[in-house]
Structure formats: structure tokens, C-alpha cells
Amino acid sequence: LQSHMRFRAVAAIMFASSLGQISLSIALAITLPERLGAYSFVIPYALAVTARTAAAWWLAPIRVRFVPQFGLWISMIPDCARLFVGSVFLWITNMAGIIVLGRVHGDVGVAGFFFAFQIALQVAVLESNLYQVLLPSLSRLQHEPSRLCAAFLRGCRGIELVGAPAAIIMAALADPGLRAVFGDKWIAAIVPLQLLGLGVAMSMTSLSSVAMIKATGRFTTYVVLYACWSVAYAGLAIAGAKGAQDGAIGVALATFAFYCLLGPVNTWVAIAPMGGRWRDVAGVYVPPVMASLVSFGAAAWLAEQWPQTAGRDWARLAITLLVGAPLCLVLLCRAAPATMAELLTHAEHITRRSRHALRAISLVRSVGATVNPRFRTLFRPAQAD
């Protein structure tokens, strides 16, 4: 599907499987927490992968014939070996915090962090979908460095504009959300989830950068980069687990610091050979992250002023969303009008058959034009087919 640029089908499969996985994980965690425990997250993942494979095979059936062609294996072995080693280091980079925390503090110490980590991973699904699209697309531009760099940065700005607010919303809603839904059961996961949410906001383009590195054939760079990251994260996680009184918070703080380095450095490594600069990296992260921090930080502070009454946590949830989301939208239209206008153009094209969606896009466009006069000239309505 990717090689034939059937990205709509890929996106539909990934979105449906991810949504099903998230929904089933939440349902099992709420309804059968004592019986299933950690399997509330494992079972939905296995089912989602199985469904994803079946759907992809149905849409793009492959006839498997026994024609080994051993002569081609020799030319594939070096690159495949480097990709495999790089994937091992990538796995270590993703899981080092949980492994270290479990070794130092045992199952009890890792429970809160693992729960928060699994929730935080759901936001990263946004980037994994972009990764599926970017790798084959960027591979076709590898002989045009300037176009390749520009296309990559446009993709990164788009995913960060969506991902940073989503991650920071997660951090802002962690306290009232977990208390409202689970009561006192997962209080230990609140601070780790807040720290992880802030960290994810700074690492949304890390996988996209991996796609860029792979698309340009820099497999050795990929291996060396993630070998360094795995050592760095393991070291930070060990320091956090042993140095903090609460190991889960210590590792979460280490993960936050690591993610703040991971995203920007990966992006710079991806674009540096094509003339990319740190200024380009700052243009990806600074506008959406700052807009999200200001808007949802202010909304969360306002929500904290709600008096101690029944249903306070639900009220805090509502205030944070109803105040933070519009304010964030206004700030994004002001800070990143070009990227916002481009995303709205794509959204209008995708949802052009829905009157309600088009009205919402028109409302956002009016808000953008009000707060930033440039926005109206940047917005290009989708053309009818």
C-alpha cells in the first residue's frame, strides 16, 4: 500500500486499529482492572495488530511463491543488518525507563509509570501514522535535497502543530481526568503522566526524523544515533530511579528531559546534510509548544480555582478544555498561520462532504483572519474534484 502511495487506505487502517486499541484498553482497564491488570493493554495491542494485518492483506493481497532468489540476499544483508540493529536500539530507547524502574523498585514501583506511559503513547500514534506516509514519499525525493528538506519540514510542522496541543492537553487533564475516572486508584500515575505529556510534546517528530534518515539511505547514522540515545536514556533512567524518593516520578522526570533532547536533535540530524539549521528546528517546535503551554497552563490554573464541591474533577476537566482549546486555537493562528492554514486546507478537502465540518473550518478561518490578517491570504480553499 505504501509503495503504491495508497496513503488514504494506510491512514484508515492505522486510525481504525489505533482507535480500537485505545478504546478497548480503556474499557478493559475500567471494567476488569483486577482480573486483567497489565493485560488490559496487551490484549488490545495484539488484537489491533492482527486486525491491521488482515485489513492490509485484504486491500493489497500478495501472492507468495517459493522463488528464494538467493543471489539478491547478499546485496540486502548489510542494509537489513543495520536496520535490525538500529531497531533493537530504538526498542531499548523506548523501553529503558520501564525496565530500569522495574529492576530498581519492582512491580509496585513500575505500576504508576507504566500506566502513564501507556496513555502517553496514544498521542504518539499521530506521529506513527505520519511515519507510514513520510518514508515512501521522502524516498522518492532523495535525489532532490532542497525539495526533500522542505517537504520534511512541512510535515514536521504539521504533525507538531497537531501533536503538541494533544500532548499538553493530556498533561493538563492528567490530574482531574485520572481522579474523575479512576478515583484514588491511579493517583501515583498523575505526576508521571504530566511529565510524559510535556515530554511527548517535544518529541513528536522523532519518528519522522527516522523516516527521513532511512529515506536518504543513512542507515549507519540511524544505528549510531540510536545507540547513543539508548545509552543516554538508560543512564538518565538509572539516575532518576535511584536519585528520587519516588522512583516513578524520578524516571518520568528523566524521560521528560530525554524527550526534550530527542525530538530536536533527531530533527537536526535529519536535515543537517541538506543544509538544515537549528533555526529550522526551532520553527518546528517553538510556536505550537509555547502556544499550547500558555493556553492550557492558564486554563488549568483557572480550573484549580473551582471550589471543593462534589463533581469538582469533572468541572476542572470541562473548564480546562472549554477555556484552553479556543485560546490555543487563537494563539496557533497567530504564531503559525502558514502551517495552520495548510492544515485547514487539507481538512477541508478531506471533509468537504460534511456541512458541519465545513462550518467548523469556516469558523476557524474567521478566527484566524481576525487575530492575524495574513491568515486569510494564506488559506487556500480546497478545489472541488
Protein Blocks (a to p, Z undefined) as FASTA:
>chain_A
ZZnopaklmmmmmmmmmmmmmmmmmmmmmmmmmlnmmmmmmmmmmmmmmmmmmmmmmmmc
cdddddfklmlmmmmmmmmmmmmmmmmmmmmmmmmmmmmmmmmnommlmmmmmmmmmmmm
mmmmmmmmmmmmmmmmmmmmmmmmklmmmmmmmmmmmmmmmmmmmmmmmmmmmmmmmmmm
nommlmmmmmmmmmmmmmmmmmmmmmmmmmmmmmnopamlmmmmmmmmmmmmmmmmmmmm
mmpmblmlmmmmmmmmmmmmmmmmmmmmmmmmnopafklmmmmmmmmmmmmmmmmmmmmm
mmmmpccdehklmmmmmmmmmmmmmmmmmmmmmmmmmlmmmmmmmmmmmmmmpmklmmmm
mmmmmmmmmmomklmmmpccdddZZ
